[in-house]
Amino acid sequence: MNKILIAAAASSAIFLAGCAAGPDEATTAKMDELSNQVSQLSQEVSSLKSELSSQVQKAGNAAMSAQEEAARANDRIDNIAQSYTK
């Protein structure tokens, strides 16, 4: 029983020692590359968000301008209609 317990403890220690080793250079390089890609993509997303915000602002301004122009046109039509009824 003692031999089995000692063997289990030794194999556990060897197993844990193997897992305790840090990542190798290839893994570290790949992680750095992926981190750089994530940073680049984050910057692109931020750029696209600001561009989209600008386009939404322009579209809102154009819609407001069109609404004001439509209101002026309706007023002119109302004035023309009133001049015929007088």
Long-range contacts (C-beta under 8 A, 24 or more apart in sequence): none
